[in-house]
Amino acid sequence: MRLLHTMLRVGDLDRALVFYTEVLGMRLLRRQDYPEGRFTLAFVGYGDESDTAVLELTHNWDTNRYELGNAYGHIAIETDDIVATCEAVRLKGGKVVREPGPMKHGTTVIAFVEDPDGYKIEFIQKHTQ
């Protein structure tokens, strides 16, 4: 068994795709409209679905906003240079909501950004051995 994808409902698919592809550097892997169901699925990620877990962005055509609730946490992405990654996100119009620094009660260096729908993405500084 392996983890295939995580699904996020997005209010504006084009806006979400710009964020995940242009700001975070993921690739659009596939996109399919389902007219009878009035929704579109778009899969994005850093690698092929056959090798890595990806994100499924679900856009229900008649819904332009979702309540995030309080159970969802975040998506985590490892980065070689967390400071440069946050600066690149900021330069592309992304929102850094927690600057790089050690996590509370630990030493792992983390930062958080927010996508256009308010979902949090955690960057984790890659450990060097």
C-alpha positions as CSV (number, residue, x, y, z in Angstrom):
1,M,0.0,0.0,0.0
2,R,1.0,3.6,-0.5
3,L,-0.5,7.1,-0.1
4,L,-1.8,8.3,-3.4
5,H,-3.2,11.8,-2.9
6,T,-4.8,14.3,-0.6
7,M,-7.9,16.1,-1.8
8,L,-8.6,19.8,-1.2
9,R,-11.8,21.5,-2.2
10,V,-11.0,24.9,-3.8
11,G,-13.3,27.8,-4.6
12,D,-11.5,29.0,-7.7
13,L,-9.6,26.3,-9.6
14,D,-7.6,28.6,-11.8
15,R,-6.4,30.7,-8.8
16,A,-5.5,27.5,-7.0
17,L,-3.6,26.1,-10.0
18,V,-1.6,29.3,-10.3
19,F,-0.6,29.1,-6.6
20,Y,0.4,25.4,-6.6
21,T,2.2,25.5,-10.0
22,E,3.7,29.0,-10.2
23,V,4.2,29.8,-6.6
24,L,5.0,26.4,-5.1
25,G,6.5,24.9,-8.4
26,M,4.3,21.8,-8.7
27,R,3.3,20.5,-12.1
28,L,-0.3,20.0,-13.3
29,L,-0.4,16.3,-13.8
30,R,-3.9,15.9,-15.1
31,R,-7.2,17.7,-15.2
32,Q,-10.7,16.4,-15.9
33,D,-14.1,18.1,-16.1
34,Y,-17.2,16.1,-15.0
35,P,-20.1,18.1,-16.5
36,E,-22.8,15.8,-15.2
37,G,-21.5,16.2,-11.7
38,R,-20.6,19.9,-12.2
39,F,-17.1,19.5,-10.8
40,T,-13.4,19.4,-12.0
41,L,-10.5,17.4,-10.6
42,A,-7.0,18.7,-11.1
43,F,-4.0,16.7,-9.8
44,V,-0.7,18.6,-9.0
45,G,2.6,17.4,-7.6
46,Y,6.4,17.4,-7.7
47,G,6.6,14.0,-9.3
48,D,4.5,11.5,-11.2
49,E,1.6,9.9,-9.5
50,S,3.2,6.5,-10.0
51,D,6.1,7.5,-7.7
52,T,4.9,10.2,-5.3
53,A,1.8,11.3,-3.4
54,V,0.1,14.3,-5.0
55,L,-2.7,16.8,-4.3
56,E,-6.2,16.5,-5.9
57,L,-7.7,19.9,-6.2
58,T,-11.5,19.5,-6.4
59,H,-13.6,22.4,-7.8
60,N,-17.3,22.1,-7.4
61,W,-18.7,24.5,-10.0
62,D,-21.5,25.8,-7.9
63,T,-19.3,26.5,-4.8
64,N,-16.9,29.4,-4.6
65,R,-15.9,29.2,-1.0
66,Y,-15.5,26.6,1.8
67,E,-15.2,26.7,5.5
68,L,-11.9,25.0,6.5
69,G,-13.1,23.7,9.8
70,N,-10.8,23.0,12.8
71,A,-9.7,19.4,12.1
72,Y,-7.5,20.0,9.1
73,G,-3.9,20.8,9.8
74,H,-1.6,21.4,6.9
75,I,0.4,20.0,4.0
76,A,4.1,19.5,4.6
77,I,6.9,20.1,2.0
78,E,10.6,19.5,2.6
79,T,12.9,22.1,1.2
80,D,16.7,22.4,0.9
81,D,16.7,26.2,1.8
82,I,13.7,27.3,3.7
83,V,14.6,31.0,3.7
84,A,15.1,31.1,-0.1
85,T,11.9,29.1,-0.5
86,C,9.8,31.6,1.6
87,E,11.4,34.5,-0.3
88,A,10.5,32.9,-3.6
89,V,6.9,32.4,-2.5
90,R,6.7,36.0,-1.3
91,L,8.2,37.3,-4.6
92,K,5.5,35.4,-6.5
93,G,2.7,37.0,-4.5
94,G,2.3,34.2,-2.0
95,K,1.6,34.8,1.7
96,V,4.1,33.7,4.3
97,V,2.2,33.4,7.6
98,R,5.1,32.1,9.8
99,E,8.7,33.0,9.0
100,P,11.4,30.3,9.1
101,G,12.5,29.4,12.6
102,P,12.6,26.5,15.0
103,M,9.4,24.8,15.9
104,K,8.0,25.4,19.3
105,H,9.5,22.9,21.8
106,G,11.9,21.6,19.2
107,T,14.8,22.3,16.8
108,T,13.3,21.5,13.4
109,V,13.2,24.7,11.3
110,I,9.8,25.3,9.8
111,A,7.8,28.0,8.1
112,F,4.2,28.3,6.9
113,V,2.5,29.7,3.8
114,E,-1.1,30.0,3.0
115,D,-2.8,29.1,-0.3
116,P,-5.6,31.3,-1.8
117,D,-8.3,29.2,-0.1
118,G,-6.6,29.6,3.3
119,Y,-5.0,26.1,3.5
120,K,-1.7,26.0,5.3
121,I,1.5,24.6,3.8
122,E,4.4,23.9,6.1
123,F,7.9,24.1,4.8
124,I,10.4,21.9,6.7
125,Q,14.1,22.5,6.4
126,K,15.8,19.4,5.1
127,H,18.3,17.9,7.6
128,T,21.8,17.4,6.3
129,Q,23.6,14.3,7.6
